[in-house]
Amino acid sequence: MSLPRALLMLMRIEVAIQVILGIGFWTGHWHGATPVHQTIGTTYVLLLWILALYALITRRTWGLSIFALLWGVGLAMLGFSQQGILAGSNLHWIVRVVHLLVGVAAIPIAERLAGPRRATAPPERAMA
């Protein structure tokens, strides 16, 4: 497995954990796990940045790499400030949904950065 594919796999695992934790937060549970959520979120953004830098170094896709770096900045800023945005308002759910969508949207960006999957050869048939 290549480095970009391994990083992508880690991101997929992390986003699954993040969504599960987020559901717990939205339902009023697991608020003690907020530091875990923040730590995983930080590594998630770091993995996105590493993929973007790898794509820049290997000269794969300049525009998407810069976009991914900026997306990571936006995701981190939103993640660390979301508790204060519309706090106490009936509209805070919008911030939560935007945070979820921005976080999950990093996966297709990372998939493009990681490059296409290598096609596997079809199994050979035995000759009768």
N, CA, C and O atoms as a GROMACS GRO file, in nm:
protein
  512
    1MET      N    1   0.085  -0.117   0.000
    1MET     CA    2   0.000   0.000   0.000
    1MET      C    3   0.089   0.124   0.000
    1MET      O    4   0.187   0.132   0.075
    2SER      N    5   0.055   0.218  -0.084
    2SER     CA    6   0.135   0.340  -0.094
    2SER      C    7   0.106   0.432   0.025
    2SER      O    8   0.006   0.417   0.095
    3LEU      N    9   0.196   0.526   0.047
    3LEU     CA   10   0.179   0.622   0.156
    3LEU      C   11   0.048   0.700   0.144
    3LEU      O   12  -0.026   0.709   0.242
    4PRO      N   13   0.016   0.756   0.027
    4PRO     CA   14  -0.111   0.829   0.018
    4PRO      C   15  -0.233   0.742   0.048
    4PRO      O   16  -0.326   0.788   0.114
    5ARG      N   17  -0.233   0.618   0.003
    5ARG     CA   18  -0.346   0.529   0.029
    5ARG      C   19  -0.356   0.496   0.179
    5ARG      O   20  -0.466   0.486   0.233
    6ALA      N   21  -0.241   0.479   0.245
    6ALA     CA   22  -0.240   0.452   0.389
    6ALA      C   23  -0.294   0.572   0.466
    6ALA      O   24  -0.372   0.556   0.561
    7LEU      N   25  -0.254   0.693   0.428
    7LEU     CA   26  -0.304   0.814   0.494
    7LEU      C   27  -0.454   0.828   0.472
    7LEU      O   28  -0.528   0.866   0.564
    8LEU      N   29  -0.499   0.798   0.351
    8LEU     CA   30  -0.642   0.804   0.321
    8LEU      C   31  -0.720   0.704   0.408
    8LEU      O   32  -0.828   0.736   0.458
    9MET      N   33  -0.666   0.586   0.424
    9MET     CA   34  -0.733   0.486   0.507
    9MET      C   35  -0.744   0.535   0.652
    9MET      O   36  -0.848   0.518   0.716
   10LEU      N   37  -0.638   0.596   0.704
   10LEU     CA   38  -0.643   0.651   0.839
   10LEU      C   39  -0.749   0.760   0.849
   10LEU      O   40  -0.821   0.768   0.949
   11MET      N   41  -0.758   0.844   0.748
   11MET     CA   42  -0.859   0.949   0.749
   11MET      C   43  -1.000   0.890   0.750
   11MET      O   44  -1.088   0.941   0.820
   12ARG      N   45  -1.021   0.784   0.675
   12ARG     CA   46  -1.153   0.720   0.671
   12ARG      C   47  -1.190   0.664   0.808
   12ARG      O   48  -1.304   0.675   0.853
   13ILE      N   49  -1.093   0.603   0.874
   13ILE     CA   50  -1.118   0.549   1.008
   13ILE      C   51  -1.150   0.664   1.104
   13ILE      O   52  -1.243   0.655   1.184
   14GLU      N   53  -1.072   0.770   1.096
   14GLU     CA   54  -1.094   0.883   1.186
   14GLU      C   55  -1.229   0.950   1.163
   14GLU      O   56  -1.296   0.987   1.260
   15VAL      N   57  -1.271   0.965   1.038
   15VAL     CA   58  -1.400   1.031   1.013
   15VAL      C   59  -1.514   0.946   1.067
   15VAL      O   60  -1.613   0.999   1.115
   16ALA      N   61  -1.501   0.814   1.059
   16ALA     CA   62  -1.604   0.727   1.115
   16ALA      C   63  -1.614   0.746   1.267
   16ALA      O   64  -1.723   0.755   1.322
   17ILE      N   65  -1.499   0.751   1.333
   17ILE     CA   66  -1.497   0.772   1.478
   17ILE      C   67  -1.556   0.909   1.511
   17ILE      O   68  -1.633   0.923   1.607
   18GLN      N   69  -1.519   1.010   1.432
   18GLN     CA   70  -1.567   1.145   1.457
   18GLN      C   71  -1.719   1.155   1.444
   18GLN      O   72  -1.785   1.222   1.524
   19VAL      N   73  -1.774   1.090   1.343
   19VAL     CA   74  -1.919   1.094   1.324
   19VAL      C   75  -1.989   1.026   1.442
   19VAL      O   76  -2.091   1.076   1.491
   20ILE      N   77  -1.937   0.914   1.487
   20ILE     CA   78  -1.995   0.844   1.602
   20ILE      C   79  -1.990   0.933   1.726
   20ILE      O   80  -2.088   0.945   1.799
   21LEU      N   81  -1.874   0.995   1.750
   21LEU     CA   82  -1.863   1.086   1.864
   21LEU      C   83  -1.959   1.204   1.848
   21LEU      O   84  -2.024   1.245   1.945
   22GLY      N   85  -1.968   1.258   1.727
   22GLY     CA   86  -2.057   1.371   1.702
   22GLY      C   87  -2.202   1.337   1.731
   22GLY      O   88  -2.275   1.419   1.786
   23ILE      N   89  -2.244   1.217   1.694
   23ILE     CA   90  -2.380   1.174   1.725
   23ILE      C   91  -2.400   1.170   1.876
   23ILE      O   92  -2.505   1.209   1.927
   24GLY      N   93  -2.300   1.122   1.946
   24GLY     CA   94  -2.308   1.121   2.092
   24GLY      C   95  -2.320   1.261   2.149
   24GLY      O   96  -2.396   1.284   2.243
   25PHE      N   97  -2.245   1.356   2.092
   25PHE     CA   98  -2.254   1.494   2.140
   25PHE      C   99  -2.391   1.553   2.110
   25PHE      O  100  -2.451   1.618   2.196
   26TRP      N  101  -2.442   1.530   1.990
   26TRP     CA  102  -2.571   1.586   1.950
   26TRP      C  103  -2.685   1.531   2.033
   26TRP      O  104  -2.785   1.600   2.055
   27THR      N  105  -2.672   1.409   2.080
   27THR     CA  106  -2.778   1.349   2.161
   27THR      C  107  -2.761   1.380   2.309
   27THR      O  108  -2.836   1.329   2.393
   28GLY      N  109  -2.662   1.462   2.341
   28GLY     CA  110  -2.643   1.504   2.480
   28GLY      C  111  -2.558   1.412   2.564
   28GLY      O  112  -2.561   1.419   2.687
   29HIS      N  113  -2.483   1.325   2.500
   29HIS     CA  114  -2.398   1.230   2.571
   29HIS      C  115  -2.251   1.256   2.537
   29HIS      O  116  -2.220   1.331   2.445
   30TRP      N  117  -2.165   1.195   2.609
   30TRP     CA  118  -2.022   1.188   2.580
   30TRP      C  119  -1.950   1.323   2.575
   30TRP      O  120  -1.846   1.334   2.511
   31HIS      N  121  -2.003   1.424   2.640
   31HIS     CA  122  -1.935   1.554   2.635
   31HIS      C  123  -1.796   1.549   2.697
   31HIS      O  124  -1.713   1.635   2.670
   32GLY      N  125  -1.772   1.449   2.779
   32GLY     CA  126  -1.638   1.430   2.834
   32GLY      C  127  -1.537   1.386   2.729
   32GLY      O  128  -1.417   1.392   2.752
   33ALA      N  129  -1.586   1.341   2.613
   33ALA     CA  130  -1.498   1.296   2.506
   33ALA      C  131  -1.461   1.408   2.409
   33ALA      O  132  -1.399   1.383   2.305
   34THR      N  133  -1.497   1.530   2.442
   34THR     CA  134  -1.464   1.643   2.354
   34THR      C  135  -1.314   1.654   2.327
   34THR      O  136  -1.276   1.677   2.212
   35PRO      N  137  -1.226   1.638   2.427
   35PRO     CA  138  -1.083   1.643   2.397
   35PRO      C  139  -1.037   1.533   2.300
   35PRO      O  140  -0.948   1.555   2.218
   36VAL      N  141  -1.098   1.416   2.310
   36VAL     CA  142  -1.066   1.307   2.216
   36VAL      C  143  -1.109   1.348   2.076
   36VAL      O  144  -1.035   1.328   1.979
   37HIS      N  145  -1.229   1.405   2.065
   37HIS     CA  146  -1.280   1.451   1.936
   37HIS      C  147  -1.188   1.557   1.876
   37HIS      O  148  -1.160   1.555   1.756
   38GLN      N  149  -1.142   1.649   1.958
   38GLN     CA  150  -1.053   1.755   1.910
   38GLN      C  151  -0.917   1.698   1.867
   38GLN      O  152  -0.861   1.742   1.767
   39THR      N  153  -0.866   1.602   1.942
   39THR     CA  154  -0.737   1.542   1.907
   39THR      C  155  -0.747   1.466   1.775
   39THR      O  156  -0.661   1.479   1.688
   40ILE      N  157  -0.852   1.386   1.761
   40ILE     CA  158  -0.870   1.312   1.636
   40ILE      C  159  -0.892   1.411   1.521
   40ILE      O  160  -0.840   1.390   1.411
   41GLY      N  161  -0.968   1.516   1.545
   41GLY     CA  162  -0.990   1.618   1.443
   41GLY      C  163  -0.860   1.685   1.400
   41GLY      O  164  -0.840   1.712   1.282
   42THR      N  165  -0.773   1.710   1.495
   42THR     CA  166  -0.644   1.770   1.464
   42THR      C  167  -0.559   1.677   1.378
   42THR      O  168  -0.499   1.720   1.280
   43THR      N  169  -0.555   1.550   1.414
   43THR     CA  170  -0.477   1.455   1.332
   43THR      C  171  -0.541   1.436   1.195
   43THR      O  172  -0.471   1.414   1.096
   44TYR      N  173  -0.674   1.446   1.188
   44TYR     CA  174  -0.746   1.436   1.062
   44TYR      C  175  -0.701   1.548   0.967
   44TYR      O  176  -0.671   1.524   0.850
   45VAL      N  177  -0.697   1.670   1.019
   45VAL     CA  178  -0.652   1.784   0.938
   45VAL      C  179  -0.504   1.767   0.902
   45VAL      O  180  -0.465   1.796   0.789
   46LEU      N  181  -0.422   1.721   0.995
   46LEU     CA  182  -0.280   1.700   0.965
   46LEU      C  183  -0.262   1.596   0.853
   46LEU      O  184  -0.177   1.614   0.766
   47LEU      N  185  -0.341   1.489   0.856
   47LEU     CA  186  -0.332   1.389   0.749
   47LEU      C  187  -0.372   1.449   0.614
   47LEU      O  188  -0.310   1.420   0.512
   48LEU      N  189  -0.475   1.534   0.614
   48LEU     CA  190  -0.515   1.601   0.490
   48LEU      C  191  -0.401   1.689   0.440
   48LEU      O  192  -0.372   1.691   0.321
   49TRP      N  193  -0.337   1.762   0.530
   49TRP     CA  194  -0.225   1.847   0.491
   49TRP      C  195  -0.107   1.766   0.439
   49TRP      O  196  -0.042   1.806   0.342
   50ILE      N  197  -0.078   1.654   0.503
   50ILE     CA  198   0.032   1.569   0.456
   50ILE      C  199   0.004   1.518   0.316
   50ILE      O  200   0.092   1.516   0.231
   51LEU      N  201  -0.121   1.476   0.292
   51LEU     CA  202  -0.158   1.431   0.157
   51LEU      C  203  -0.141   1.545   0.056
   51LEU      O  204  -0.090   1.524  -0.054
   52ALA      N  205  -0.183   1.665   0.094
   52ALA     CA  206  -0.171   1.780   0.005
   52ALA      C  207  -0.025   1.812  -0.023
   52ALA      O  208   0.012   1.840  -0.138
   53LEU      N  209   0.058   1.809   0.080
   53LEU     CA  210   0.201   1.837   0.059
   53LEU      C  211   0.268   1.728  -0.024
   53LEU      O  212   0.354   1.757  -0.108
   54TYR      N  213   0.228   1.605  -0.001
   54TYR     CA  214   0.281   1.494  -0.082
   54TYR      C  215   0.244   1.513  -0.229
   54TYR      O  216   0.327   1.492  -0.318
   55ALA      N  217   0.120   1.554  -0.254
   55ALA     CA  218   0.078   1.578  -0.391
   55ALA      C  219   0.155   1.695  -0.453
   55ALA      O  220   0.186   1.694  -0.572
   56LEU      N  221   0.185   1.796  -0.372
   56LEU     CA  222   0.265   1.909  -0.422
   56LEU      C  223   0.408   1.865  -0.454
   56LEU      O  224   0.462   1.901  -0.558
   57ILE      N  225   0.466   1.789  -0.365
   57ILE     CA  226   0.605   1.744  -0.384
   57ILE      C  227   0.618   1.655  -0.507
   57ILE      O  228   0.715   1.664  -0.582
   58THR      N  229   0.520   1.569  -0.525
   58THR     CA  230   0.525   1.478  -0.640
   58THR      C  231   0.465   1.541  -0.766
   58THR      O  232   0.453   1.476  -0.869
   59ARG      N  233   0.429   1.667  -0.754
   59ARG     CA  234   0.376   1.746  -0.867
   59ARG      C  235   0.255   1.681  -0.932
   59ARG      O  236   0.244   1.675  -1.054
   60ARG      N  237   0.166   1.632  -0.849
   60ARG     CA  238   0.047   1.564  -0.899
   60ARG      C  239  -0.063   1.663  -0.932
   60ARG      O  240  -0.115   1.663  -1.044
   61THR      N  241  -0.099   1.746  -0.837
   61THR     CA  242  -0.208   1.839  -0.858
   61THR      C  243  -0.190   1.963  -0.772
   61THR      O  244  -0.216   1.960  -0.651
   62TRP      N  245  -0.146   2.068  -0.832
   62TRP     CA  246  -0.113   2.190  -0.760
   62TRP      C  247  -0.238   2.257  -0.702
   62TRP      O  248  -0.243   2.288  -0.583
   63GLY      N  249  -0.338   2.279  -0.786
   63GLY     CA  250  -0.458   2.351  -0.743
   63GLY      C  251  -0.533   2.280  -0.631
   63GLY      O  252  -0.572   2.342  -0.532
   64LEU      N  253  -0.553   2.150  -0.647
   64LEU     CA  254  -0.624   2.074  -0.546
   64LEU      C  255  -0.544   2.069  -0.416
   64LEU      O  256  -0.603   2.071  -0.307
   65SER      N  257  -0.414   2.064  -0.426
   65SER     CA  258  -0.330   2.062  -0.305
   65SER      C  259  -0.345   2.191  -0.225
   65SER      O  260  -0.361   2.187  -0.103
   66ILE      N  261  -0.341   2.304  -0.294
   66ILE     CA  262  -0.358   2.432  -0.225
   66ILE      C  263  -0.499   2.440  -0.165
   66ILE      O  264  -0.516   2.486  -0.052
   67PHE      N  265  -0.598   2.395  -0.241
   67PHE     CA  266  -0.736   2.393  -0.191
   67PHE      C  267  -0.746   2.308  -0.065
   67PHE      O  268  -0.812   2.348   0.031
   68ALA      N  269  -0.683   2.192  -0.064
   68ALA     CA  270  -0.687   2.102   0.051
   68ALA      C  271  -0.621   2.166   0.174
   68ALA      O  272  -0.669   2.152   0.286
   69LEU      N  273  -0.510   2.234   0.151
   69LEU     CA  274  -0.444   2.302   0.263
   69LEU      C  275  -0.536   2.408   0.324
   69LEU      O  276  -0.548   2.419   0.446
   70LEU      N  277  -0.602   2.486   0.238
   70LEU     CA  278  -0.695   2.588   0.286
   70LEU      C  279  -0.819   2.526   0.350
   70LEU      O  280  -0.870   2.577   0.450
   71TRP      N  281  -0.867   2.415   0.292
   71TRP     CA  282  -0.982   2.345   0.349
   71TRP      C  283  -0.949   2.299   0.491
   71TRP      O  284  -1.032   2.310   0.582
   72GLY      N  285  -0.830   2.248   0.510
   72GLY     CA  286  -0.787   2.205   0.643
   72GLY      C  287  -0.783   2.320   0.742
   72GLY      O  288  -0.823   2.304   0.858
   73VAL      N  289  -0.736   2.435   0.698
   73VAL     CA  290  -0.735   2.553   0.785
   73VAL      C  291  -0.878   2.589   0.825
   73VAL      O  292  -0.907   2.612   0.942
   74GLY      N  293  -0.967   2.592   0.726
   74GLY     CA  294  -1.107   2.625   0.754
   74GLY      C  295  -1.172   2.524   0.847
   74GLY      O  296  -1.247   2.561   0.938
   75LEU      N  297  -1.144   2.397   0.825
   75LEU     CA  298  -1.201   2.292   0.908
   75LEU      C  299  -1.152   2.305   1.053
   75LEU      O  300  -1.231   2.294   1.147
   76ALA      N  301  -1.024   2.330   1.070
   76ALA     CA  302  -0.968   2.346   1.205
   76ALA      C  303  -1.028   2.469   1.273
   76ALA      O  304  -1.064   2.464   1.391
   77MET      N  305  -1.037   2.579   1.200
   77MET     CA  306  -1.092   2.701   1.258
   77MET      C  307  -1.238   2.680   1.300
   77MET      O  308  -1.279   2.722   1.408
   78LEU      N  309  -1.314   2.615   1.214
   78LEU     CA  310  -1.454   2.589   1.246
   78LEU      C  311  -1.466   2.494   1.365
   78LEU      O  312  -1.549   2.514   1.454
   79GLY      N  313  -1.384   2.391   1.365
   79GLY     CA  314  -1.390   2.292   1.473
   79GLY      C  315  -1.358   2.352   1.609
   79GLY      O  316  -1.426   2.323   1.708
   80PHE      N  317  -1.256   2.435   1.615
   80PHE     CA  318  -1.216   2.490   1.744
   80PHE      C  319  -1.300   2.609   1.789
   80PHE      O  320  -1.297   2.646   1.906
   81SER      N  321  -1.376   2.668   1.697
   81SER     CA  322  -1.456   2.784   1.735
   81SER      C  323  -1.605   2.757   1.736
   81SER      O  324  -1.683   2.844   1.774
   82GLN      N  325  -1.647   2.639   1.695
   82GLN     CA  326  -1.790   2.615   1.678
   82GLN      C  327  -1.872   2.628   1.806
   82GLN      O  328  -1.989   2.665   1.799
   83GLN      N  329  -1.813   2.600   1.921
   83GLN     CA  330  -1.888   2.611   2.046
   83GLN      C  331  -1.932   2.755   2.074
   83GLN      O  332  -2.030   2.778   2.145
   84GLY      N  333  -1.860   2.851   2.018
   84GLY     CA  334  -1.894   2.991   2.042
   84GLY      C  335  -1.979   3.054   1.933
   84GLY      O  336  -2.024   3.167   1.948
   85ILE      N  337  -2.002   2.982   1.823
   85ILE     CA  338  -2.080   3.036   1.712
   85ILE      C  339  -2.228   3.005   1.737
   85ILE      O  340  -2.267   2.889   1.746
   86LEU      N  341  -2.308   3.110   1.747
   86LEU     CA  342  -2.452   3.098   1.773
   86LEU      C  343  -2.482   3.016   1.899
   86LEU      O  344  -2.586   2.952   1.910
   87ALA      N  345  -2.389   3.021   1.993
   87ALA     CA  346  -2.408   2.945   2.118
   87ALA      C  347  -2.532   2.995   2.191
   87ALA      O  348  -2.557   3.115   2.199
   88GLY      N  349  -2.609   2.902   2.242
   88GLY     CA  350  -2.730   2.936   2.314
   88GLY      C  351  -2.848   2.971   2.226
   88GLY      O  352  -2.957   3.000   2.275
   89SER      N  353  -2.826   2.968   2.097
   89SER     CA  354  -2.932   3.002   2.002
   89SER      C  355  -2.997   2.875   1.951
   89SER      O  356  -2.937   2.768   1.953
   90ASN      N  357  -3.120   2.887   1.905
   90ASN     CA  358  -3.187   2.774   1.841
   90ASN      C  359  -3.125   2.743   1.705
   90ASN      O  360  -3.158   2.641   1.644
   91LEU      N  361  -3.038   2.827   1.658
   91LEU     CA  362  -2.974   2.808   1.527
   91LEU      C  363  -2.838   2.740   1.536
   91LEU      O  364  -2.772   2.722   1.434
   92HIS      N  365  -2.794   2.703   1.657
   92HIS     CA  366  -2.662   2.641   1.670
   92HIS      C  367  -2.654   2.508   1.594
   92HIS      O  368  -2.545   2.465   1.557
   93TRP      N  369  -2.766   2.444   1.572
   93TRP     CA  370  -2.766   2.319   1.496
   93TRP      C  371  -2.710   2.340   1.356
   93TRP      O  372  -2.651   2.248   1.299
   94ILE      N  373  -2.727   2.459   1.301
   94ILE     CA  374  -2.673   2.488   1.168
   94ILE      C  375  -2.521   2.480   1.171
   94ILE      O  376  -2.460   2.426   1.079
   95VAL      N  377  -2.461   2.532   1.275
   95VAL     CA  378  -2.315   2.527   1.290
   95VAL      C  379  -2.269   2.382   1.299
   95VAL      O  380  -2.168   2.345   1.240
   96ARG      N  381  -2.342   2.302   1.372
   96ARG     CA  382  -2.307   2.160   1.385
   96ARG      C  383  -2.315   2.088   1.251
   96ARG      O  384  -2.227   2.009   1.218
   97VAL      N  385  -2.420   2.116   1.176
   97VAL     CA  386  -2.435   2.051   1.045
   97VAL      C  387  -2.326   2.096   0.949
   97VAL      O  388  -2.269   2.014   0.876
   98VAL      N  389  -2.295   2.225   0.949
   98VAL     CA  390  -2.187   2.275   0.862
   98VAL      C  391  -2.055   2.210   0.901
   98VAL      O  392  -1.977   2.172   0.814
   99HIS      N  393  -2.029   2.198   1.030
   99HIS     CA  394  -1.906   2.134   1.079
   99HIS      C  395  -1.899   1.990   1.030
   99HIS      O  396  -1.794   1.945   0.984
  100LEU      N  397  -2.009   1.918   1.041
  100LEU     CA  398  -2.015   1.780   0.992
  100LEU      C  399  -1.987   1.775   0.842
  100LEU      O  400  -1.905   1.694   0.798
  101LEU      N  401  -2.054   1.859   0.764
  101LEU     CA  402  -2.038   1.856   0.618
  101LEU      C  403  -1.896   1.894   0.574
  101LEU      O  404  -1.841   1.832   0.483
  102VAL      N  405  -1.840   1.994   0.638
  102VAL     CA  406  -1.703   2.036   0.604
  102VAL      C  407  -1.604   1.926   0.639
  102VAL      O  408  -1.509   1.901   0.564
  103GLY      N  409  -1.626   1.860   0.751
  103GLY     CA  410  -1.536   1.750   0.791
  103GLY      C  411  -1.546   1.631   0.698
  103GLY      O  412  -1.444   1.578   0.654
  104VAL      N  413  -1.668   1.589   0.667
  104VAL     CA  414  -1.686   1.474   0.579
  104VAL      C  415  -1.642   1.505   0.437
  104VAL      O  416  -1.593   1.417   0.366
  105ALA      N  417  -1.658   1.630   0.394
  105ALA     CA  418  -1.617   1.669   0.259
  105ALA      C  419  -1.467   1.661   0.238
  105ALA      O  420  -1.420   1.664   0.124
  106ALA      N  421  -1.390   1.652   0.345
  106ALA     CA  422  -1.245   1.637   0.330
  106ALA      C  423  -1.208   1.501   0.273
  106ALA      O  424  -1.101   1.485   0.215
  107ILE      N  425  -1.296   1.402   0.288
  107ILE     CA  426  -1.265   1.267   0.238
  107ILE      C  427  -1.255   1.264   0.086
  107ILE      O  428  -1.155   1.214   0.035
  108PRO      N  429  -1.352   1.316   0.010
  108PRO     CA  430  -1.335   1.313  -0.136
  108PRO      C  431  -1.215   1.396  -0.183
  108PRO      O  432  -1.152   1.363  -0.284
  109ILE      N  433  -1.184   1.501  -0.110
  109ILE     CA  434  -1.065   1.580  -0.144
  109ILE      C  435  -0.941   1.492  -0.125
  109ILE      O  436  -0.853   1.488  -0.210
  110ALA      N  437  -0.936   1.423  -0.012
  110ALA     CA  438  -0.823   1.334   0.018
  110ALA      C  439  -0.814   1.220  -0.084
  110ALA      O  440  -0.705   1.181  -0.124
  111GLU      N  441  -0.929   1.168  -0.124
  111GLU     CA  442  -0.929   1.060  -0.224
  111GLU      C  443  -0.868   1.107  -0.356
  111GLU      O  444  -0.792   1.033  -0.419
  112ARG      N  445  -0.902   1.228  -0.396
  112ARG     CA  446  -0.842   1.282  -0.520
  112ARG      C  447  -0.693   1.304  -0.503
  112ARG      O  448  -0.616   1.279  -0.596
  113LEU      N  449  -0.651   1.350  -0.386
  113LEU     CA  450  -0.509   1.371  -0.361
  113LEU      C  451  -0.432   1.239  -0.359
  113LEU      O  452  -0.319   1.232  -0.406
  114ALA      N  453  -0.495   1.135  -0.305
  114ALA     CA  454  -0.429   1.004  -0.294
  114ALA      C  455  -0.412   0.939  -0.430
  114ALA      O  456  -0.330   0.848  -0.446
  115GLY      N  457  -0.488   0.982  -0.527
  115GLY     CA  458  -0.473   0.928  -0.662
  115GLY      C  459  -0.562   0.808  -0.686
  115GLY      O  460  -0.626   0.756  -0.594
  116PRO      N  461  -0.565   0.765  -0.809
  116PRO     CA  462  -0.653   0.652  -0.844
  116PRO      C  463  -0.603   0.522  -0.782
  116PRO      O  464  -0.484   0.503  -0.757
  117ARG      N  465  -0.698   0.436  -0.759
  117ARG     CA  466  -0.662   0.302  -0.711
  117ARG      C  467  -0.594   0.227  -0.823
  117ARG      O  468  -0.626   0.246  -0.941
  118ARG      N  469  -0.503   0.144  -0.785
  118ARG     CA  470  -0.441   0.058  -0.886
  118ARG      C  471  -0.537  -0.053  -0.921
  118ARG      O  472  -0.593  -0.119  -0.834
  119ALA      N  473  -0.554  -0.073  -1.048
  119ALA     CA  474  -0.642  -0.181  -1.092
  119ALA      C  475  -0.573  -0.315  -1.067
  119ALA      O  476  -0.453  -0.331  -1.089
  120THR      N  477  -0.651  -0.408  -1.020
  120THR     CA  478  -0.596  -0.542  -1.000
  120THR      C  479  -0.629  -0.626  -1.121
  120THR      O  480  -0.734  -0.608  -1.183
  121ALA      N  481  -0.542  -0.713  -1.153
  121ALA     CA  482  -0.563  -0.800  -1.268
  121ALA      C  483  -0.673  -0.901  -1.236
  121ALA      O  484  -0.680  -0.953  -1.125
  122PRO      N  485  -0.757  -0.929  -1.334
  122PRO     CA  486  -0.860  -1.030  -1.309
  122PRO      C  487  -0.797  -1.166  -1.290
  122PRO      O  488  -0.690  -1.193  -1.345
  123PRO      N  489  -0.862  -1.252  -1.212
  123PRO     CA  490  -0.804  -1.386  -1.190
  123PRO      C  491  -0.796  -1.463  -1.322
  123PRO      O  492  -0.883  -1.455  -1.408
  124GLU      N  493  -0.688  -1.537  -1.332
  124GLU     CA  494  -0.669  -1.617  -1.454
  124GLU      C  495  -0.756  -1.740  -1.447
  124GLU      O  496  -0.775  -1.800  -1.341
  125ARG      N  497  -0.809  -1.777  -1.562
  125ARG     CA  498  -0.892  -1.898  -1.570
  125ARG      C  499  -0.806  -2.016  -1.606
  125ARG      O  500  -0.713  -2.005  -1.686
  126ALA      N  501  -0.837  -2.126  -1.547
  126ALA     CA  502  -0.763  -2.248  -1.579
  126ALA      C  503  -0.812  -2.300  -1.713
  126ALA      O  504  -0.932  -2.302  -1.741
  127MET      N  505  -0.720  -2.341  -1.792
  127MET     CA  506  -0.756  -2.394  -1.924
  127MET      C  507  -0.792  -2.541  -1.909
  127MET      O  508  -0.722  -2.618  -1.843
  128ALA      N  509  -0.902  -2.578  -1.970
  128ALA     CA  510  -0.948  -2.717  -1.958
  128ALA      C  511  -0.892  -2.802  -2.067
  128ALA      O  512  -0.920  -2.922  -2.073
   0.00000   0.00000   0.00000
